Amino acid sequence: DLDFSGMSFYPISSFGSFSGTFDGNGRRLMNVEINLPGGAGYGIFDHIDADGVVKDLHLQNIAVSGGNQTGALAAMNEGQIRNCTVEGTVQGGNYTGGLVGVNKGGKIIDCQASCSVSGGHYTGGLVGDNTELYGAEHGEITLSSASGTVLSNSWTVGGLAGHNASRCAINSSHATGEVTGEGGVGGLVGSNYGSVEDCYAMGNVVGLNNSGNSEGVGGLAGFSAYGTLINCYATGMVTGNLAVGGLAGVSGVYTQQGAVRASFATGNVSGVRQVGGLVGKGVDIIACYATGAVHGVEDVGGLAGEAGVVIASYATGVVS
């Protein structure tokens, strides 16, 4: 183990990218402080490229303060991160995550973040943006979790990932911390354009509505207008303005391709318009249910505020 108390630490690969293999052998880096709020691209590693591998490394009591693209372990990952953990605080601008700021076509497997995370657009408890690398490699998050609070005054904010891009995937993962953002706010993922399967979220979710027109607040996903949610659940309380749901705020309404299947929500839901125990506004709800109480003003339903096709689904919560 290495203790960096009272020492300066500058990111590895600050003037290039890391393309080797870093094997932590289960050891800890402790009390690391990176305080560069005016810069961009900060973490233990600045940039892990497509050939890079970081594994079996544990960060304890880390404090990172940076600008855009900030994460405790890596600002950007295009390679593979496996069996790594982080505990501490992360503050940044846009594209901020507890473990990684931007996962650009990379693979994150069996990783955990127990961080208090605050940032701008695209902020998540584990990853800020799970996206693709030049259309060739698609970001994947598997068997991973986040447990800290996530706070932003902006859009696209999630307990695990702020954004999950088209053709990218989040599988067998979960988040348990409270999530607060302006719009596109979810207990697991803020905006989902890809696939989310076998996942859950347990934290309360709050849409701030500072702009007066915030939309898309969900216990699991804020926006999933183009993506799919399969075999997932959410248990936290959800509060927002427009398109507010116990599982998803918005699901599949733009292309009618997004589906919610074999999923459920149990938390109470409160909003103004398009408010539902499972989905605020969506299509294709299949084999799902919701049990939480639902409160709203207009277009309010125990299962969905507005919905297209509903098959083999039900709701039991009180609606008011």
C-alpha atoms as a printed R data frame, in Angstrom:
    type eleno elety resid chain resno       x      y       z
1   ATOM     1    CA   ASP     A     1   0.000  0.000   0.000
2   ATOM     2    CA   LEU     A     2   1.061  3.598  -0.629
3   ATOM     3    CA   ASP     A     3   0.020  6.529   1.577
4   ATOM     4    CA   PHE     A     4   0.219  9.939  -0.127
5   ATOM     5    CA   SER     A     5  -0.700 12.037   2.925
6   ATOM     6    CA   GLY     A     6   0.870 15.479   2.624
7   ATOM     7    CA   MET     A     7   2.316 14.723  -0.826
8   ATOM     8    CA   SER     A     8   1.583 16.216  -4.228
9   ATOM     9    CA   PHE     A     9   0.166 13.912  -6.885
10  ATOM    10    CA   TYR     A    10   0.013 14.623 -10.610
11  ATOM    11    CA   PRO     A    11  -1.976 12.352 -12.943
12  ATOM    12    CA   ILE     A    12  -0.194  9.464 -14.652
13  ATOM    13    CA   SER     A    13   0.048  9.920 -18.445
14  ATOM    14    CA   SER     A    14  -0.710 13.659 -18.188
15  ATOM    15    CA   PHE     A    15   1.202 14.322 -21.406
16  ATOM    16    CA   GLY     A    16   0.043 11.265 -23.330
17  ATOM    17    CA   SER     A    17  -1.949  8.089 -22.854
18  ATOM    18    CA   PHE     A    18  -1.376  4.958 -20.809
19  ATOM    19    CA   SER     A    19  -1.211  1.854 -23.003
20  ATOM    20    CA   GLY     A    20   0.354 -0.729 -20.699
21  ATOM    21    CA   THR     A    21  -0.974 -2.944 -17.913
22  ATOM    22    CA   PHE     A    22  -1.148 -1.599 -14.380
23  ATOM    23    CA   ASP     A    23  -1.720 -4.428 -11.914
24  ATOM    24    CA   GLY     A    24  -2.382 -3.140  -8.422
25  ATOM    25    CA   ASN     A    25  -2.223 -6.671  -6.964
26  ATOM    26    CA   GLY     A    26  -5.051 -5.731  -4.611
27  ATOM    27    CA   ARG     A    27  -3.039 -2.897  -3.017
28  ATOM    28    CA   ARG     A    28  -4.311  0.530  -1.966
29  ATOM    29    CA   LEU     A    29  -3.404  4.084  -2.887
30  ATOM    30    CA   MET     A    30  -4.450  6.128   0.143
31  ATOM    31    CA   ASN     A    31  -5.029  9.817   0.865
32  ATOM    32    CA   VAL     A    32  -4.415 11.036  -2.669
33  ATOM    33    CA   GLU     A    33  -5.399 14.656  -3.316
34  ATOM    34    CA   ILE     A    34  -5.647 16.116  -6.830
35  ATOM    35    CA   ASN     A    35  -6.716 19.747  -6.757
36  ATOM    36    CA   LEU     A    36  -6.701 21.241 -10.254
37  ATOM    37    CA   PRO     A    37 -10.169 22.814 -10.626
38  ATOM    38    CA   GLY     A    38  -9.186 25.005 -13.569
39  ATOM    39    CA   GLY     A    39  -7.971 22.142 -15.740
40  ATOM    40    CA   ALA     A    40  -9.522 19.272 -17.661
41  ATOM    41    CA   GLY     A    41  -8.809 15.548 -17.753
42  ATOM    42    CA   TYR     A    42  -7.792 14.672 -14.218
43  ATOM    43    CA   GLY     A    43  -7.687 11.458 -12.172
44  ATOM    44    CA   ILE     A    44  -5.003  8.987 -11.130
45  ATOM    45    CA   PHE     A    45  -4.710  8.351 -14.876
46  ATOM    46    CA   ASP     A    46  -5.361 11.089 -17.384
47  ATOM    47    CA   HIS     A    47  -6.078  8.815 -20.377
48  ATOM    48    CA   ILE     A    48  -6.113  5.009 -20.575
49  ATOM    49    CA   ASP     A    49  -5.981  4.144 -24.267
50  ATOM    50    CA   ALA     A    50  -7.533  1.179 -26.092
51  ATOM    51    CA   ASP     A    51  -4.585 -1.112 -25.282
52  ATOM    52    CA   GLY     A    52  -4.407 -0.105 -21.630
53  ATOM    53    CA   VAL     A    53  -5.495 -2.278 -18.698
54  ATOM    54    CA   VAL     A    54  -5.828 -1.218 -15.065
55  ATOM    55    CA   LYS     A    55  -6.813 -3.938 -12.603
56  ATOM    56    CA   ASP     A    56  -6.945 -4.886  -8.929
57  ATOM    57    CA   LEU     A    57  -6.321 -1.365  -7.630
58  ATOM    58    CA   HIS     A    58  -8.087  0.275  -4.697
59  ATOM    59    CA   LEU     A    59  -8.231  3.997  -3.986
60  ATOM    60    CA   GLN     A    60  -9.000  4.973  -0.402
61  ATOM    61    CA   ASN     A    61  -9.823  8.450   0.899
62  ATOM    62    CA   ILE     A    62  -9.157 10.130  -2.435
63  ATOM    63    CA   ALA     A    63 -10.157 13.733  -3.104
64  ATOM    64    CA   VAL     A    64 -10.237 14.965  -6.699
65  ATOM    65    CA   SER     A    65 -11.196 18.457  -7.822
66  ATOM    66    CA   GLY     A    66 -10.953 19.171 -11.530
67  ATOM    67    CA   GLY     A    67 -12.722 20.647 -14.525
68  ATOM    68    CA   ASN     A    68 -14.357 18.785 -17.406
69  ATOM    69    CA   GLN     A    69 -13.581 15.055 -17.732
70  ATOM    70    CA   THR     A    70 -12.780 14.250 -14.133
71  ATOM    71    CA   GLY     A    71 -12.746 10.848 -12.427
72  ATOM    72    CA   ALA     A    72 -10.932  9.440  -9.419
73  ATOM    73    CA   LEU     A    73  -9.216  6.648 -11.357
74  ATOM    74    CA   ALA     A    74  -9.248  8.024 -14.895
75  ATOM    75    CA   ALA     A    75 -10.412 11.086 -16.749
76  ATOM    76    CA   MET     A    76 -10.928  8.996 -19.902
77  ATOM    77    CA   ASN     A    77 -10.873  5.237 -20.431
78  ATOM    78    CA   GLU     A    78 -10.713  3.548 -23.825
79  ATOM    79    CA   GLY     A    79  -9.251  0.300 -22.490
80  ATOM    80    CA   GLN     A    80 -10.230 -2.036 -19.679
81  ATOM    81    CA   ILE     A    81 -10.658 -1.371 -15.972
82  ATOM    82    CA   ARG     A    82 -11.265 -4.462 -13.864
83  ATOM    83    CA   ASN     A    83 -11.763 -5.083 -10.144
84  ATOM    84    CA   CYS     A    84 -10.992 -1.542  -9.018
85  ATOM    85    CA   THR     A    85 -12.607  0.419  -6.201
86  ATOM    86    CA   VAL     A    86 -12.632  4.032  -5.115
87  ATOM    87    CA   GLU     A    87 -13.747  5.741  -1.910
88  ATOM    88    CA   GLY     A    88 -13.701  9.516  -1.431
89  ATOM    89    CA   THR     A    89 -14.963 12.702  -3.100
90  ATOM    90    CA   VAL     A    90 -14.921 13.822  -6.726
91  ATOM    91    CA   GLN     A    91 -15.786 17.336  -7.930
92  ATOM    92    CA   GLY     A    92 -15.647 18.413 -11.538
93  ATOM    93    CA   GLY     A    93 -17.348 20.098 -14.447
94  ATOM    94    CA   ASN     A    94 -19.068 18.311 -17.316
95  ATOM    95    CA   TYR     A    95 -18.302 14.587 -17.751
96  ATOM    96    CA   THR     A    96 -17.547 13.784 -14.130
97  ATOM    97    CA   GLY     A    97 -17.686 10.317 -12.568
98  ATOM    98    CA   GLY     A    98 -16.684  8.686  -9.313
99  ATOM    99    CA   LEU     A    99 -14.377  6.237 -11.099
100 ATOM   100    CA   VAL     A   100 -14.107  7.517 -14.693
101 ATOM   101    CA   GLY     A   101 -15.118 10.761 -16.359
102 ATOM   102    CA   VAL     A   102 -15.625  9.379 -19.888
103 ATOM   103    CA   ASN     A   103 -15.677  5.659 -20.715
104 ATOM   104    CA   LYS     A   104 -15.085  5.956 -24.456
105 ATOM   105    CA   GLY     A   105 -15.518  2.482 -25.868
106 ATOM   106    CA   GLY     A   106 -13.861  1.019 -22.788
107 ATOM   107    CA   LYS     A   107 -14.852 -1.913 -20.598
108 ATOM   108    CA   ILE     A   108 -15.466 -1.439 -16.878
109 ATOM   109    CA   ILE     A   109 -15.896 -4.762 -15.104
110 ATOM   110    CA   ASP     A   110 -16.459 -5.548 -11.422
111 ATOM   111    CA   CYS     A   111 -15.720 -2.047 -10.144
112 ATOM   112    CA   GLN     A   112 -17.202 -0.070  -7.254
113 ATOM   113    CA   ALA     A   113 -17.299  3.607  -6.329
114 ATOM   114    CA   SER     A   114 -18.280  4.867  -2.883
115 ATOM   115    CA   CYS     A   115 -17.894  8.556  -3.648
116 ATOM   116    CA   SER     A   116 -19.670 11.808  -3.139
117 ATOM   117    CA   VAL     A   117 -19.750 13.141  -6.700
118 ATOM   118    CA   SER     A   118 -20.671 16.627  -7.925
119 ATOM   119    CA   GLY     A   119 -20.390 18.008 -11.452
120 ATOM   120    CA   GLY     A   120 -22.152 19.543 -14.429
121 ATOM   121    CA   HIS     A   121 -23.740 17.888 -17.452
122 ATOM   122    CA   TYR     A   122 -23.051 14.139 -17.726
123 ATOM   123    CA   THR     A   123 -22.315 13.361 -14.084
124 ATOM   124    CA   GLY     A   124 -22.527  9.875 -12.562
125 ATOM   125    CA   GLY     A   125 -21.603  8.013  -9.407
126 ATOM   126    CA   LEU     A   126 -19.291  5.664 -11.330
127 ATOM   127    CA   VAL     A   127 -19.012  7.104 -14.866
128 ATOM   128    CA   GLY     A   128 -19.965 10.476 -16.301
129 ATOM   129    CA   ASP     A   129 -20.417  9.363 -19.922
130 ATOM   130    CA   ASN     A   130 -20.497  5.754 -21.153
131 ATOM   131    CA   THR     A   131 -20.048  6.232 -24.885
132 ATOM   132    CA   GLU     A   132 -18.442  4.747 -28.009
133 ATOM   133    CA   LEU     A   133 -15.018  5.082 -29.580
134 ATOM   134    CA   TYR     A   134 -15.324  6.309 -33.183
135 ATOM   135    CA   GLY     A   135 -18.322  4.054 -33.766
136 ATOM   136    CA   ALA     A   136 -16.170  0.938 -33.447
137 ATOM   137    CA   GLU     A   137 -15.967  0.052 -29.766
138 ATOM   138    CA   HIS     A   138 -18.966  0.508 -27.500
139 ATOM   139    CA   GLY     A   139 -18.697  1.380 -23.829
140 ATOM   140    CA   GLU     A   140 -19.698 -1.368 -21.413
141 ATOM   141    CA   ILE     A   141 -20.251 -1.336 -17.657
142 ATOM   142    CA   THR     A   142 -20.702 -4.784 -16.117
143 ATOM   143    CA   LEU     A   143 -20.976 -6.137 -12.555
144 ATOM   144    CA   SER     A   144 -20.284 -2.685 -11.125
145 ATOM   145    CA   SER     A   145 -21.850 -0.360  -8.569
146 ATOM   146    CA   ALA     A   146 -21.914  3.101  -7.027
147 ATOM   147    CA   SER     A   147 -23.094  3.995  -3.542
148 ATOM   148    CA   GLY     A   148 -22.410  7.703  -2.977
149 ATOM   149    CA   THR     A   149 -24.576 10.776  -3.445
150 ATOM   150    CA   VAL     A   150 -24.553 12.444  -6.869
151 ATOM   151    CA   LEU     A   151 -25.337 16.146  -7.219
152 ATOM   152    CA   SER     A   152 -25.572 18.474 -10.201
153 ATOM   153    CA   ASN     A   153 -27.422 21.642 -11.103
154 ATOM   154    CA   SER     A   154 -27.402 20.502 -14.740
155 ATOM   155    CA   TRP     A   155 -28.912 17.766 -16.924
156 ATOM   156    CA   THR     A   156 -28.023 14.114 -17.555
157 ATOM   157    CA   VAL     A   157 -27.220 12.924 -14.051
158 ATOM   158    CA   GLY     A   158 -27.277  9.336 -12.772
159 ATOM   159    CA   GLY     A   159 -26.441  7.297  -9.704
160 ATOM   160    CA   LEU     A   160 -24.150  5.022 -11.740
161 ATOM   161    CA   ALA     A   161 -23.754  6.784 -15.120
162 ATOM   162    CA   GLY     A   162 -24.826 10.187 -16.335
163 ATOM   163    CA   HIS     A   163 -25.229  9.032 -19.948
164 ATOM   164    CA   ASN     A   164 -25.341  5.635 -21.670
165 ATOM   165    CA   ALA     A   165 -24.922  6.178 -25.408
166 ATOM   166    CA   SER     A   166 -26.447  4.348 -28.359
167 ATOM   167    CA   ARG     A   167 -25.127  0.768 -28.730
168 ATOM   168    CA   CYS     A   168 -23.502  0.971 -25.307
169 ATOM   169    CA   ALA     A   169 -24.528 -1.236 -22.398
170 ATOM   170    CA   ILE     A   170 -24.930 -1.345 -18.638
171 ATOM   171    CA   ASN     A   171 -25.401 -4.890 -17.336
172 ATOM   172    CA   SER     A   172 -25.772 -6.501 -13.893
173 ATOM   173    CA   SER     A   173 -24.952 -3.270 -12.080
174 ATOM   174    CA   HIS     A   174 -26.565 -1.086  -9.418
175 ATOM   175    CA   ALA     A   175 -26.564  2.227  -7.587
176 ATOM   176    CA   THR     A   176 -27.811  3.032  -4.095
177 ATOM   177    CA   GLY     A   177 -27.064  6.725  -3.518
178 ATOM   178    CA   GLU     A   178 -29.370  9.739  -3.694
179 ATOM   179    CA   VAL     A   179 -29.287 11.580  -7.015
180 ATOM   180    CA   THR     A   180 -30.150 15.238  -7.600
181 ATOM   181    CA   GLY     A   181 -30.120 17.112 -10.907
182 ATOM   182    CA   GLU     A   182 -32.029 19.516 -13.106
183 ATOM   183    CA   GLY     A   183 -33.475 17.122 -15.715
184 ATOM   184    CA   GLY     A   184 -32.643 13.770 -17.266
185 ATOM   185    CA   VAL     A   185 -32.034 12.470 -13.747
186 ATOM   186    CA   GLY     A   186 -32.089  8.775 -12.824
187 ATOM   187    CA   GLY     A   187 -31.213  6.585  -9.872
188 ATOM   188    CA   LEU     A   188 -28.969  4.486 -12.149
189 ATOM   189    CA   VAL     A   189 -28.578  6.428 -15.419
190 ATOM   190    CA   GLY     A   190 -29.572  9.958 -16.355
191 ATOM   191    CA   SER     A   191 -30.051  9.481 -20.112
192 ATOM   192    CA   ASN     A   192 -30.098  6.033 -21.710
193 ATOM   193    CA   TYR     A   193 -29.809  5.562 -25.479
194 ATOM   194    CA   GLY     A   194 -28.406  2.027 -25.272
195 ATOM   195    CA   SER     A   195 -29.330 -1.043 -23.235
196 ATOM   196    CA   VAL     A   196 -29.706 -1.451 -19.489
197 ATOM   197    CA   GLU     A   197 -30.316 -4.999 -18.299
198 ATOM   198    CA   ASP     A   198 -30.392 -6.800 -14.944
199 ATOM   199    CA   CYS     A   199 -29.798 -3.587 -13.005
200 ATOM   200    CA   TYR     A   200 -31.340 -1.811 -10.027
201 ATOM   201    CA   ALA     A   201 -31.304  1.490  -8.154
202 ATOM   202    CA   MET     A   202 -32.295  2.147  -4.550
203 ATOM   203    CA   GLY     A   203 -31.603  5.841  -3.946
204 ATOM   204    CA   ASN     A   204 -34.087  8.700  -3.872
205 ATOM   205    CA   VAL     A   205 -34.110 10.853  -7.004
206 ATOM   206    CA   VAL     A   206 -34.847 14.586  -7.128
207 ATOM   207    CA   GLY     A   207 -35.383 16.792 -10.185
208 ATOM   208    CA   LEU     A   208 -34.634 20.367  -9.180
209 ATOM   209    CA   ASN     A   209 -36.634 22.155 -11.908
210 ATOM   210    CA   ASN     A   210 -34.681 25.401 -11.466
211 ATOM   211    CA   SER     A   211 -35.400 26.257 -15.097
212 ATOM   212    CA   GLY     A   212 -39.128 25.704 -14.689
213 ATOM   213    CA   ASN     A   213 -39.253 23.179 -17.548
214 ATOM   214    CA   SER     A   214 -37.101 20.258 -16.434
215 ATOM   215    CA   GLU     A   215 -38.198 16.891 -17.821
216 ATOM   216    CA   GLY     A   216 -37.358 13.252 -17.271
217 ATOM   217    CA   VAL     A   217 -36.859 12.101 -13.691
218 ATOM   218    CA   GLY     A   218 -36.921  8.372 -12.865
219 ATOM   219    CA   GLY     A   219 -36.015  5.953 -10.111
220 ATOM   220    CA   LEU     A   220 -33.770  4.038 -12.533
221 ATOM   221    CA   ALA     A   221 -33.521  6.195 -15.689
222 ATOM   222    CA   GLY     A   222 -34.439  9.815 -16.337
223 ATOM   223    CA   PHE     A   223 -34.584  9.615 -20.144
224 ATOM   224    CA   SER     A   224 -34.669  6.267 -21.897
225 ATOM   225    CA   ALA     A   225 -36.356  7.606 -25.003
226 ATOM   226    CA   TYR     A   226 -34.265  5.517 -27.409
227 ATOM   227    CA   GLY     A   227 -32.923  2.822 -25.094
228 ATOM   228    CA   THR     A   228 -34.228 -0.327 -23.427
229 ATOM   229    CA   LEU     A   229 -34.714 -1.254 -19.775
230 ATOM   230    CA   ILE     A   230 -35.002 -5.011 -19.233
231 ATOM   231    CA   ASN     A   231 -35.281 -6.948 -15.963
232 ATOM   232    CA   CYS     A   232 -34.592 -3.899 -13.816
233 ATOM   233    CA   TYR     A   233 -36.082 -2.335 -10.706
234 ATOM   234    CA   ALA     A   234 -36.029  0.813  -8.599
235 ATOM   235    CA   THR     A   235 -37.099  1.351  -4.984
236 ATOM   236    CA   GLY     A   236 -36.340  5.013  -4.222
237 ATOM   237    CA   MET     A   237 -38.750  7.941  -3.931
238 ATOM   238    CA   VAL     A   238 -38.877 10.118  -7.047
239 ATOM   239    CA   THR     A   239 -39.730 13.821  -7.194
240 ATOM   240    CA   GLY     A   240 -39.806 16.030 -10.269
241 ATOM   241    CA   ASN     A   241 -41.818 18.249 -12.584
242 ATOM   242    CA   LEU     A   242 -42.594 16.859 -16.050
243 ATOM   243    CA   ALA     A   243 -42.365 13.164 -17.055
244 ATOM   244    CA   VAL     A   244 -41.667 11.614 -13.674
245 ATOM   245    CA   GLY     A   245 -41.722  7.850 -13.080
246 ATOM   246    CA   GLY     A   246 -40.825  5.322 -10.412
247 ATOM   247    CA   LEU     A   247 -38.613  3.492 -12.922
248 ATOM   248    CA   ALA     A   248 -38.241  5.870 -15.894
249 ATOM   249    CA   GLY     A   249 -39.262  9.445 -16.537
250 ATOM   250    CA   VAL     A   250 -39.353  9.078 -20.339
251 ATOM   251    CA   SER     A   251 -39.200  5.755 -22.168
252 ATOM   252    CA   GLY     A   252 -39.265  5.139 -25.906
253 ATOM   253    CA   VAL     A   253 -41.478  8.001 -26.970
254 ATOM   254    CA   TYR     A   254 -39.367  9.372 -29.832
255 ATOM   255    CA   THR     A   255 -38.670  6.279 -31.931
256 ATOM   256    CA   GLN     A   256 -41.071  3.809 -30.308
257 ATOM   257    CA   GLN     A   257 -38.120  1.490 -29.999
258 ATOM   258    CA   GLY     A   258 -37.460  1.967 -26.305
259 ATOM   259    CA   ALA     A   259 -39.154 -0.694 -24.207
260 ATOM   260    CA   VAL     A   260 -39.535 -1.409 -20.503
261 ATOM   261    CA   ARG     A   261 -39.789 -5.153 -19.929
262 ATOM   262    CA   ALA     A   262 -39.920 -7.426 -16.898
263 ATOM   263    CA   SER     A   263 -39.232 -4.512 -14.565
264 ATOM   264    CA   PHE     A   264 -40.818 -2.908 -11.507
265 ATOM   265    CA   ALA     A   265 -40.775  0.098  -9.188
266 ATOM   266    CA   THR     A   266 -41.853  0.366  -5.542
267 ATOM   267    CA   GLY     A   267 -41.055  3.952  -4.564
268 ATOM   268    CA   ASN     A   268 -43.533  6.799  -4.151
269 ATOM   269    CA   VAL     A   269 -43.630  9.262  -7.055
270 ATOM   270    CA   SER     A   270 -44.518 12.942  -7.053
271 ATOM   271    CA   GLY     A   271 -44.630 15.394  -9.952
272 ATOM   272    CA   VAL     A   272 -46.779 17.873 -11.853
273 ATOM   273    CA   ARG     A   273 -47.555 16.414 -15.287
274 ATOM   274    CA   GLN     A   274 -47.054 12.999 -16.896
275 ATOM   275    CA   VAL     A   275 -46.472 11.225 -13.610
276 ATOM   276    CA   GLY     A   276 -46.549  7.430 -13.237
277 ATOM   277    CA   GLY     A   277 -45.666  4.760 -10.711
278 ATOM   278    CA   LEU     A   278 -43.491  3.028 -13.324
279 ATOM   279    CA   VAL     A   279 -43.108  5.440 -16.274
280 ATOM   280    CA   GLY     A   280 -43.995  9.100 -16.645
281 ATOM   281    CA   LYS     A   281 -44.242  9.077 -20.438
282 ATOM   282    CA   GLY     A   282 -43.526  6.023 -22.567
283 ATOM   283    CA   VAL     A   283 -44.476  3.201 -24.913
284 ATOM   284    CA   ASP     A   284 -44.228 -0.597 -24.826
285 ATOM   285    CA   ILE     A   285 -44.550 -1.527 -21.168
286 ATOM   286    CA   ILE     A   286 -44.427 -5.312 -21.006
287 ATOM   287    CA   ALA     A   287 -44.660 -7.593 -17.942
288 ATOM   288    CA   CYS     A   288 -44.060 -4.801 -15.429
289 ATOM   289    CA   TYR     A   289 -45.613 -3.489 -12.238
290 ATOM   290    CA   ALA     A   290 -45.529 -0.569  -9.802
291 ATOM   291    CA   THR     A   291 -46.599 -0.432  -6.149
292 ATOM   292    CA   GLY     A   292 -45.743  3.082  -4.969
293 ATOM   293    CA   ALA     A   293 -48.180  5.917  -4.294
294 ATOM   294    CA   VAL     A   294 -48.377  8.463  -7.108
295 ATOM   295    CA   HIS     A   295 -49.212 12.157  -6.789
296 ATOM   296    CA   GLY     A   296 -49.532 14.699  -9.585
297 ATOM   297    CA   VAL     A   297 -51.700 17.358 -11.218
298 ATOM   298    CA   GLU     A   298 -52.218 16.295 -14.841
299 ATOM   299    CA   ASP     A   299 -51.809 12.969 -16.699
300 ATOM   300    CA   VAL     A   300 -51.258 10.890 -13.585
301 ATOM   301    CA   GLY     A   301 -51.415  7.078 -13.394
302 ATOM   302    CA   GLY     A   302 -50.529  4.241 -11.084
303 ATOM   303    CA   LEU     A   303 -48.478  2.589 -13.835
304 ATOM   304    CA   ALA     A   304 -47.903  5.406 -16.355
305 ATOM   305    CA   GLY     A   305 -48.826  9.036 -16.848
306 ATOM   306    CA   GLU     A   306 -48.921  8.508 -20.627
307 ATOM   307    CA   ALA     A   307 -48.307  5.177 -22.353
308 ATOM   308    CA   GLY     A   308 -48.706  3.369 -25.656
309 ATOM   309    CA   VAL     A   309 -48.825 -0.421 -25.591
310 ATOM   310    CA   VAL     A   310 -49.201 -1.966 -22.118
311 ATOM   311    CA   ILE     A   311 -49.106 -5.777 -21.867
312 ATOM   312    CA   ALA     A   312 -49.374 -7.992 -18.768
313 ATOM   313    CA   SER     A   313 -48.617 -5.109 -16.400
314 ATOM   314    CA   TYR     A   314 -50.315 -3.631 -13.341
315 ATOM   315    CA   ALA     A   315 -50.134 -1.065 -10.518
316 ATOM   316    CA   THR     A   316 -51.375 -1.179  -6.913
317 ATOM   317    CA   GLY     A   317 -50.391  2.221  -5.489
318 ATOM   318    CA   VAL     A   318 -52.775  4.989  -4.467
319 ATOM   319    CA   VAL     A   319 -53.101  7.726  -7.103
320 ATOM   320    CA   SER     A   320 -53.952 11.303  -6.122
